[in-house]
């Protein structure tokens, strides 16, 4: 007597064949054609962020930066919690040099909340908590103190550097109004402005943004808005400042998460676009049906003019991997990012003339 053939074997074979196909496609060719890993950083720089402190919530800073002479510096925490700085010299063989900056040392009564190198790689901003106050300190490249400011605590966001490294911006919240308080490195003074009082315009031309400028702490009300920038130009008088809105390019609107980074020269934008891969991953389970498809993320990297025009595709990660952040070189001629347990560098095409 003939028994009906079980459907399980053909189905399992089909699923395995699909898994092999997905695995092959995920591993086939190199997906960043011009980017390459920096060999000395392999296994040494493995995380894009490092924990920098606690202030109502955990704070994180990018774990690496570049100096003008192309030396790579990376922040790491030692087993005892101290912050170390590793320096990778591209033209020198051997292990990286290790420093323990006094600026990042543990100080009793002054817990370190956050730190951030300047876009030009020549300054280090630290934030410490003094009860209900915040202590801002800026250090030079040789770790000597340049300036310090103390102010009342009025917000829960970390400060941001101006792109030209002339100062940094704090984002106070007062009476439900978002403000910008700018600290200038060449003076002990600060400048404050109510952002709602500034005029707004939409970026329509590919020219570089006026300096100094900074991406705003901003949650767009419309899905069509990708970012907004605070333009502190042509002088230090807030009445002459304005805000510039960037419209999200139509070709990128299908991505699920987008992170932007404006170059220190304010002449190009890097776009990190995270999306779910159409080919899921086959995963094993201990209960029937024993196999299931697991969605996988990947990141696409683009570069464009400040208004989103001349969008150029640079590469993408493999299925199941992402790049959470990029950092520009001080000269604005390349991008760096952490991927596959190393720091990668991506040279940039020269933008076409407008």
CORTA-V784740 format. One record per residue. N is the residue number from 1. RES is the residue in one letter. SS is DSSP state (helix for helix, strand for strand, loop for the rest). PSI is psi in radians with two decimals (NA if undefined). Layout:
N/RES/SS/PSI
N/RES/SS/PSI
//
This chain:
1/X/loop/2.22
2/X/loop/2.30
3/X/loop/2.51
4/X/loop/2.41
5/X/loop/2.40
6/X/loop/2.46
7/X/helix/-0.22
8/X/helix/-0.72
9/X/helix/-0.88
10/X/helix/-0.66
11/X/helix/-0.73
12/X/helix/-0.70
13/X/helix/-0.70
14/X/helix/-0.72
15/X/helix/-0.72
16/X/helix/-0.68
17/X/helix/-0.71
18/X/helix/-0.66
19/X/helix/-0.72
20/X/helix/-0.74
21/X/helix/-0.80
22/X/helix/-0.78
23/X/helix/-0.71
24/X/helix/-0.79
25/X/helix/-0.60
26/X/helix/-0.45
27/X/helix/-0.16
28/X/loop/3.14
29/X/loop/2.94
30/X/loop/2.34
31/X/loop/-0.22
32/X/loop/1.77
33/X/loop/-0.50
34/X/loop/-0.34
35/X/loop/2.70
36/X/strand/2.60
37/X/strand/2.59
38/X/loop/1.93
39/X/helix/-0.75
40/X/helix/-0.34
41/X/helix/-0.09
42/X/loop/2.20
43/X/loop/-0.13
44/X/loop/-0.69
45/X/loop/1.76
46/X/loop/-0.25
47/X/loop/2.42
48/X/loop/-0.48
49/X/strand/2.68
50/X/strand/2.46
51/X/strand/2.24
52/X/strand/-0.23
53/X/strand/-3.07
54/X/strand/2.22
55/X/loop/1.50
56/X/loop/-0.54
57/X/loop/2.87
58/X/strand/2.39
59/X/strand/2.56
60/X/strand/2.58
61/X/strand/2.74
62/X/strand/2.42
63/X/loop/-0.04
64/X/strand/2.83
65/X/strand/2.87
66/X/strand/2.52
67/X/loop/2.89
68/X/loop/-0.41
69/X/loop/0.34
70/X/loop/0.20
71/X/loop/2.34
72/X/strand/2.24
73/X/strand/2.43
74/X/strand/2.41
75/X/strand/2.38
76/X/strand/2.67
77/X/strand/2.30
78/X/loop/2.93
79/X/loop/-0.50
80/X/loop/0.11
81/X/loop/-0.13
82/X/loop/2.61
83/X/strand/2.23
84/X/strand/2.69
85/X/strand/2.14
86/X/strand/2.35
87/X/strand/2.17
88/X/strand/2.01
89/X/loop/2.04
90/X/loop/-0.46
91/X/loop/0.23
92/X/loop/2.31
93/X/loop/2.85
94/X/loop/3.10
95/X/loop/2.83
96/X/loop/2.69
97/X/strand/2.59
98/X/strand/2.27
99/X/strand/2.74
100/X/loop/1.48
101/X/loop/2.29
102/X/helix/-0.46
103/X/helix/-0.46
104/X/helix/0.25
105/X/loop/2.73
106/X/loop/2.16
107/X/loop/2.17
108/X/loop/2.28
109/X/loop/-0.10
110/X/loop/1.18
111/X/loop/2.41
112/X/strand/2.19
113/X/strand/-0.71
114/X/strand/2.67
115/X/strand/2.74
116/X/strand/2.24
117/X/strand/2.65
118/X/loop/2.77
119/X/loop/-0.51
120/X/loop/-0.01
121/X/loop/0.20
122/X/loop/-0.08
123/X/strand/2.71
124/X/strand/2.11
125/X/strand/2.28
126/X/strand/2.63
127/X/strand/2.20
128/X/strand/2.70
129/X/strand/2.25
130/X/strand/1.44
131/X/loop/-1.95
132/X/loop/0.15
133/X/strand/2.92
134/X/strand/2.31
135/X/strand/2.02
136/X/strand/2.26
137/X/strand/2.40
138/X/strand/2.23
139/X/strand/2.60
140/X/strand/3.05
141/X/loop/-0.46
142/X/loop/0.18
143/X/loop/0.17
144/X/loop/2.59
145/X/strand/2.29
146/X/strand/-0.81
147/X/strand/2.82
148/X/strand/2.60
149/X/strand/2.51
150/X/strand/2.32
151/X/strand/2.94
152/X/strand/2.64
153/X/loop/2.13
154/X/loop/0.30
155/X/loop/2.93
156/X/loop/0.39
157/X/loop/2.68
158/X/loop/2.70
159/X/loop/2.84
160/X/strand/2.48
161/X/strand/2.49
162/X/loop/2.54
163/X/loop/-0.49
164/X/loop/0.14
165/X/loop/0.38
166/X/loop/-0.14
167/X/strand/-2.96
168/X/strand/2.87
169/X/strand/2.30
170/X/strand/2.62
171/X/loop/1.36
172/X/loop/2.66
173/X/strand/2.06
174/X/strand/2.14
175/X/loop/0.77
176/X/loop/0.31
177/X/strand/2.34
178/X/strand/2.17
179/X/strand/2.92
180/X/strand/2.16
181/X/strand/2.03
182/X/strand/2.26
183/X/strand/2.20
184/X/strand/2.38
185/X/loop/-0.43
186/X/loop/0.14
187/X/loop/2.81
188/X/loop/0.03
189/X/loop/2.86
190/X/strand/2.78
191/X/strand/2.31
192/X/strand/2.51
193/X/strand/2.53
194/X/strand/2.02
195/X/helix/-0.54
196/X/helix/-0.33
197/X/helix/-0.10
198/X/loop/2.55
199/X/strand/2.66
200/X/strand/2.42
201/X/strand/2.76
202/X/strand/2.37
203/X/loop/2.16
204/X/loop/-0.16
205/X/loop/2.68
206/X/loop/0.06
207/X/loop/2.75
208/X/loop/2.59
209/X/loop/2.55
210/X/loop/2.50
211/X/loop/2.63
212/X/loop/2.69
213/X/strand/2.94
214/X/strand/2.44
215/X/strand/2.40
216/X/loop/2.63
217/X/loop/1.82
218/X/loop/2.33
219/X/loop/1.77
220/X/loop/2.45
221/X/loop/-0.34
222/X/loop/2.45
223/X/loop/-0.19
224/X/loop/-0.24
225/X/strand/2.17
226/X/strand/-0.64
227/X/strand/2.99
228/X/strand/2.52
229/X/strand/2.52
230/X/strand/2.12
231/X/strand/1.94
232/X/loop/1.10
233/X/loop/2.63
234/X/loop/-0.04
235/X/loop/-2.96
236/X/loop/0.32
237/X/loop/2.00
238/X/helix/-0.48
239/X/helix/-0.28
240/X/helix/0.07
241/X/loop/2.92
242/X/strand/3.04
243/X/strand/2.51
244/X/strand/2.19
245/X/strand/2.38
246/X/strand/2.17
247/X/strand/2.36
248/X/loop/2.21
249/X/loop/2.48
250/X/helix/-0.65
251/X/helix/-0.20
252/X/helix/0.02
253/X/loop/-0.20
254/X/loop/-0.19
255/X/loop/2.62
256/X/loop/-0.49
257/X/strand/2.27
258/X/strand/2.28
259/X/strand/2.31
260/X/strand/2.68
261/X/strand/2.09
262/X/strand/2.41
263/X/loop/2.70
264/X/loop/-0.50
265/X/loop/-0.05
266/X/loop/0.56
267/X/loop/-0.20
268/X/loop/2.70
269/X/strand/2.39
270/X/strand/2.35
271/X/strand/2.09
272/X/strand/2.01
273/X/strand/1.97
274/X/strand/2.36
275/X/strand/2.84
276/X/strand/2.25
277/X/loop/2.42
278/X/loop/-0.35
279/X/loop/1.84
280/X/loop/2.98
281/X/strand/2.43
282/X/strand/2.13
283/X/strand/2.59
284/X/strand/2.60
285/X/loop/2.79
286/X/loop/-0.17
287/X/loop/2.73
288/X/loop/2.51
289/X/loop/0.31
290/X/loop/-0.46
291/X/strand/2.42
292/X/strand/2.76
293/X/strand/2.27
294/X/strand/2.14
295/X/loop/2.53
296/X/loop/2.44
297/X/strand/2.72
298/X/strand/2.79
299/X/strand/2.38
300/X/strand/2.44
301/X/strand/2.20
302/X/strand/2.84
303/X/strand/2.57
304/X/strand/3.08
305/X/loop/2.89
306/X/loop/-0.43
307/X/loop/0.12
308/X/loop/-0.02
309/X/loop/2.95
310/X/loop/0.79
311/X/loop/2.21
312/X/strand/2.29
313/X/strand/2.25
314/X/strand/-0.48
315/X/strand/-3.14
316/X/strand/2.79
317/X/loop/2.95
318/X/loop/2.75
319/X/loop/2.32
320/X/loop/0.02
321/X/strand/2.65
322/X/loop/2.80
323/X/loop/1.94
324/X/loop/-0.34
325/X/loop/2.72
326/X/loop/2.77
327/X/strand/2.41
328/X/strand/2.66
329/X/loop/2.72
330/X/loop/-0.52
331/X/loop/-0.02
332/X/loop/0.47
333/X/loop/-0.03
334/X/strand/2.79
335/X/strand/2.62
336/X/strand/2.58
337/X/strand/2.72
338/X/strand/2.20
339/X/strand/2.36
340/X/loop/0.82
341/X/loop/0.59
342/X/strand/2.88
343/X/strand/2.23
344/X/strand/2.63
345/X/strand/2.38
346/X/strand/1.84
347/X/strand/2.63
348/X/loop/2.49
349/X/loop/2.55
350/X/loop/2.30
351/X/loop/2.49
352/X/loop/2.58
353/X/loop/2.50
354/X/loop/NA
//
